[in-house]
Amino acid sequence: MSVPLLDLKREWEEVASQVKEEWEKVFSTMRLFNGENLLAFEGEVADYLGAKYAYGMGSGSDALLLGLIACGIGPGDKVILHANAFAADVEAIKWVGAQPILVDARESDFGPDPDQVEKAITHHTKALMVVHMYGHPVDMDPFLEICGKRGLVLIEDASHAHGAEYQGKRVGTLGKVGCFSCGVVKNLNALGDAGFAVTSDPEVAPVLSYLRVHGQVKKNDHHFYGFNSRLDELQAVVLRIRLKRLEEKNQRRREIARIYARAFREIEGLTLPPQDTPDKKSVYHRYVIRTPERDRLAAYLKERGIGTGVYYPVPLHLQKAWLREGYLRGSFPVSERLTRESLAIPIFPEMKDEEIHEVIQAVRGFFGGKV
């Protein structure tokens, strides 16, 4: 039996008729931007996350860029980021004119190492960006304390973590701005590029809102230079419908993750993802296992029809775009080990029980175990 890493068709079939029905209502008015669905989605996702304000945008990358600008980050500033994050995070820092300062990751939750963050701070440091990788909430207490003590802006990239919780709060609401991608493979996914940013800061909120429409406070009244980053009505329809199902879908992901954990926990040489605790609730955007034999395992699973993925196989400091920054291999050993060892195996809410069993059987077969 073949098992895909992800199957977008199955979930689309569940919502297609409803989406098309709501699209027809949009087409009847042809108000494709700044309509009732965008306003409704922004209110609904803000309520779901527990934020005061939410603003739909063209992509998660735009949310990062506009979030930094809205918080006053710019030329001459330094922003700390962990080296195992995605290129979009460092690109946003670069494009606002700030300098990204990398620190190593922490194995326990794939977030930044608090001790290294503390050591990296100088009088030019303005912000810390924390990425909740693969849907796992980062342990935020150390960073809330550091940012509060040192006067830093805390930006969360929660693009993998729609609905994940830390100490009873949704991630993305713990810092000054939370940035979310709603790209096609995300837990809350559009049918193209889409994203949004949330904040509870009344001073940051209007800047975020106007930045996405050329700094326009009202028609032809531009208070500052901005961008064209609007979430259109058609994508807002999709996101509204899928938001209503998000908790159910995330719960299914957790259920699959628990099944995997029970099946794999005694396999020697295999490291499992962070497990949920009373303080942390993951949404398992990806189920990423780790082994020094990653490439052999991936090939073995491919031969048996099991889809796998290697996400961010090259850490930021070893990307060609970054080599000029002067970092050397070995600069961030934990991040480098994570990128060498990590392999995503299938996890999506529409997986059938027999497919889960097939994945388990294949993984255990590689390590010489039995189901």
N, C-alpha and C positions, 0 to 999 in steps of 0.2 A: 504493500500500500504506500503510495506517495503522500507525503504530508508537506504542504507549503509552509514557508516561514510566516506568511501572511496571505489572507485571501480577502481582498476588498469586495469581491463580487457578492459574497454571501451577505454581508451587512447591508450592501446597497439594495439587494433584493428585498430586504425587510422594510426599507423606508421609501423605496422608489415611488410607489403610488402616492404616498402622502406628500413627498417632495414635489412631484409633478403637479399635484392638485394645487399646492400653495404657489408654485411658480406661475400657474395660469392666472392666479389672482394678481400677481405682480405684472404679468404681461398685459393684463386688462387695463392697467393704469400707465404702464411703461415708466413708472418712477423707479429707476434702477439703482439710484444712489440716494442716501440720506432719507430713506423712507421708514415706514413703521416697523419693518422687520429688524432693521439695524438698531433702532431705538429699543425695541423689545428685547433683542438679544443682549444688548449691553446691560439692561436692567436685570435680566434673568441670570446672566453669568456673574454679575456683581453680587447678586443675592446668593447664588450658589456658593461662591467662594468666600463670602463674608467681607467683601471690599465695598467701599463707599462709591467708587467710580470705576467704570470699565469703558474702554474705547476700542472699537473694532478698527483693524488696520489691514493693510495689504498682505502682510506676512509677519512671521515671528521675528525675522531679521529686522524689519522696520520697527517692530515694537522695542527691540533692544536699542537701536539707534536713537529713536525718539525718546525713549526712556532716559537714556544718558543725557541727552540735550535738555530735557525738561528738568532734570536734577542739577543743571548747571555745570556739567562736566565738559571740559573743552581743552584747548591748547595749553600745554604746560602742566596739566594734571596727570597724575599717575593712577592707574586702576589695577588692582590686584585680581588675578584670575588663576584658576588651577589649570595645569598643563594638559590634563586629559579631557578638556572641554572641546566643544565643536568650533570650527573655524568662524561661524557666524558671530560668536561671542567676541573673539579678538578683532574681527573686522569692524564691528560696531565701535569698539574702543578706538581703533585706528582712524575710522572715518570721522569721528568727532574731534580728532586732532590730539587726543590724549595718548599716553604711553602705557601699553599693557605691561604689567610686571607679573611674571609667572611664579607660581609656587607649586610644590608637589601635591599630589593627591593623597588622600587617606584611604586605605584599603577597606575600612569598615563600611563606608557609605559612598565612596567615589567622589566625595567633595574635597575641598581644600584642607590642607593640614593647618590647624589653628596656630601651632607654634611657628610655622614658616610664615603665615600671614602676619603675625605679630612682628617678626624680625624684618619683614619686607617693608614695613611702614616707614616713610620719611615725611618731612614737612610738605612735600609735594603730593603725597598720597591723598586722593580725594574720595575714592570709592573702592568698594569690594564687590565683585560679581560672583555669586554662588550659583552653580548649575546643579539642579536636581537630576542626576543622570539616571536614565533607564526607568524613571518613575519612582525612584527611591528618595524619600525625603532626607536631606542632609541634616545632621545634628546641628541645629542653628544656635543653640544657647551660647557657645563660645563666640560666634560671629556677631550676635546681637550685643554681647558684652563688649567686644573689641570695638565695634562701630560706635556704640554709645560712649565709650570711654575716650576714643580717639577722634570723635567727631566726623566719622566717615559715612558716606552714603552707601546703603546696602541695596544692591540690585539683585533680584532673583530671576534666573532663567528657568522657568517651570514648563518649558515646552514639551518635556516628556512626562509631566506630572500633573495633569488635569485631575484634580480631586484628591491627590495625595495629602496626607495630614501629618502635622507635627504638633504634638501636645494639644490635640483637639482643634487646631487651626489649619485651614487649607494652605498649602505652600503657595507662594506667590503673594501672600498678604502679610508676610512677616517683615519684609523690607519696605523701603520707600516706594519702589515700583516693582511689580511682578510682570514678567514678559512671557507670553505664550504664543507658540506656533499652533496653527490648526491645519497644517499641511495634510495631505491625503493619507499619510500613514499614522498620524497621531491618534491618541485615544479619543479626543474630540476633534473630528476631522471634517474638513470641507471637501469639495470636489475640485480643488485647485489650491493655489496659494491663498492663505488667510492667516490672520493672527489678531491678537488684542493685547492691551496692557491694562493693568489695574493699579489703583493707588487709593489710599484713604487720606492723602495729603491735599487739603483744599487749595494750596498754592501750586502744587505740581499739576493737579487735575486739569485746569483750563489750558495750561501750556500744552499738555499732551493732546488735548482735544483739537487745538488750533494748528499744531504742528503738522497734523496729517492732511490739512486742507490749505496748504500754502501760507500758514500763519494768518488765515482770514478769520476775523472775529465776526464779521458779517459781510454780505456781498460787496466785493471790491474795497473792503476796508482791511488791509493787511497790517497787522501790528508788528510782525517780524517775519523773517524769511522762514519758510517751512518746506513741506514736501507734498507730493501727491501720493497718499497712502490710504485709500478708502476701502473699507470692506463693503462690497456691493450687496444689494438686496437678495440676489439669488443665493450667494454663499451664506448670507445671514439666515435665510430660510433653512438651509441644510443644517447649520449649526444649532438653530433653535430646536429643530426636531431631534437631532442627535444629543443635545444637552439633556433632554428629558429622559433619555435612556442611559446616560453616562454612568450613573451609580450602579445600575443593574449590570452593565458591561464590565465595569471595574471590579465588581464583586465576582464575576465569572473569572476574570483574570487571576484574582487572588485564590480562587478555588483551584484553578489549574496549577498555580504556583505551589500550593500546599501539597497537591498530589505529586508534583515533581520532587518537592523537598523530601517527602516520605520515601520516595523511590530511590533517591540519589544520596541521601545523607550519610550512608556508610561506605560510599565508594572512596577508596583511598586514591589520592592524587587528583581529586575533583573538588573545587571550591564552589560553593553555592552562592547565590546572591544574598544580600542582607535580608534577614527575616523580619516580619512585622513584630513589633513590641507594643506594650500599652501606650507608648509615646509616639510611635511611628506607624503609619499606615501607607504602604506602597500601593501604586496602581499598576505596577509591572508592565510598563510600556514595552519593555523587552525583558525576556528571561535570559540573563547573561551568566553562563557558567564559565569557570576558569580552569585551565589545565596547561601545564608546560607542553603538552602534546596537542595543542589546539589545532594545528594544521592537519595533523594525521586524523584527528577526530572529525574534523570538517569533511575531509575526503572520504572517510569511512561512512559518514552519514549520507553524503551525496550519493554514494554507490547504492544506498538503500532507499533512495528517494526522499530523504528527510531534508527539508530546506534549512539552511543556516545563514547567519549573517555575521560579518565582522565589522563592528561600528567603531569608527575613528581609530584605525589600525596604526596610524602615525601620530604621535602626540604633537601638540602645537609647535614646540620648540625645534622639532626635527622636520617640519614641513619646509619645502623649498622656499616658500615665501618668507620664512622666518630665519633661515640660515644666516642671513646678514646681521641678525641681532647678536650673534656671537655665542649662542648656547651650544654646548657640546653634548654628544651622546653620553649619558650617565648623569646629566645635570639634575634630572628628576627621576630617580630610579623606580619609585613606586608607579608613577604614571607610565613609564616605559614598560614595566612588567605587566601592568594591567592591559596595555594595548597589545602586548605579545600573546597574552594568555586568554583573552576574552572571546567567547563565542556565544552568539544568540541562537537559541533553539525556538521552535514554534511556540507562540502563545498568542492567541487571539480569541475573543469571546465566543466565536462561532465554531470553535474546534469541537469535533465529536469525540466522545469518550474513547472510541476505538483508535482515533488518531493520536490521542494522548498516550494510550497504551503502546502504540507503535513507536513513538518517539522514545519512551522509557525503555522499551525492549532494545532499541538500537543503541542508545547511549550505554546501557548496562552491558550490552554485548561487546562493545568496544573495550570496556574495562574488565571483561571476563566474568561478569556477574550474570545472574539470572533474575527474571521478573518473578 
